[in-house]
Amino acid sequence: MSEITVLGIFVADISFSGPKIPSIGETILGKKYNVGPGGKGCNQAIAIARLGGNTNFISKIGKDAYGELALKTLEKNKISTENIIQDGNQQTGVAGILVDQNTGKNAINVIVGAPSSLRISEIEKQINLIKRSKIFLTQLEVPKDVTLHCLKTAKENGCITILNPAPASEISKEFYNNIDFFTPNETEAEFYTGIKITSEEAKQAADKLLNLGIKKIIITLGEKGLFYSDGKEEIYLKASAVKAIDTTGAGDAFNGGLAFGLSKEKPIKECLELANKVAG
């Protein structure tokens, strides 16, 4: 039995590193580029696998060169490819990432590709996998009806559910009722609460989210660390001290670390400390 099941997308990340992120109409000369595996779901599954977790990844890709990259990446990380749907009429997704080499900060345009056509009827086999899992982790990069169907199935079967609400977009009340852990970053937390977050406002935003029916909130605060609340216990952790070279995927590493810690039934503070280190 797989302890953790991740539903999400794979995209090929094409990242460009330069002295700054260009503004509209501006051309800059960068230093280097890189093509590699990405997509929040895939990144999270790989983080779990590299920590030694037993994980399955549900996704959809095209039958093309980037689709091959997806399969090779999963195999290399010892993640089964049997829950990957391949569709010859669809393109595998791609993300264009612009990285500021001085701060490591980025701007990203994701073309979801094949997973945007994912339907509930296509994932009957994968639904059984979710039912048998301990933890179900997902984001908002696949169609919402599929995401909600999987979250509800997971909850009905006693799974711990984690929704990493990225990219931030409107979700229905039904989503909130089926989420155990909600893991927005500052920008996403502001989207869902209307509260601009430096560190002090994190508690205010968390309270607002708890009132929507979510059980536990973790707001990641970039270099400031994180804030956790379940309405009773509150935990504030500073970020691991690292020099930021490139922040791409730090949130995914965090979510993977969190899912892994929870699957090992560690106390919440230990799970958060582990996720924090993995993100660093």
HUMO-V15530 format. One line per field, one symbol per residue. phi: phi as a letter, one per 40 degrees, with the letter a starting at -180 (. if undefined). A space follows every 10 residues. Layout:
phi: ???
This chain:
phi: .ccbbbbibb bccbbbbaca cccdgbbbcc cababacagd dcdcccdccc cgccbbbbab bcbaccccdc cccccccfbc ccbccbbccb cccbbcbbbc ccbgcbbbbb bcgdccbcbd ccbdcccccc dcccbbbabb bbdcccdcdc ccdcccbgcc bbbccbccad bcdcddcbbc bbbccdcccc dcbgbcbbcc cdcdccdccc cchccbbbbc bfcchabbab gbcbbbbccc cbcccacdgc cccccccccc dcccfccdcc ccccdccccc
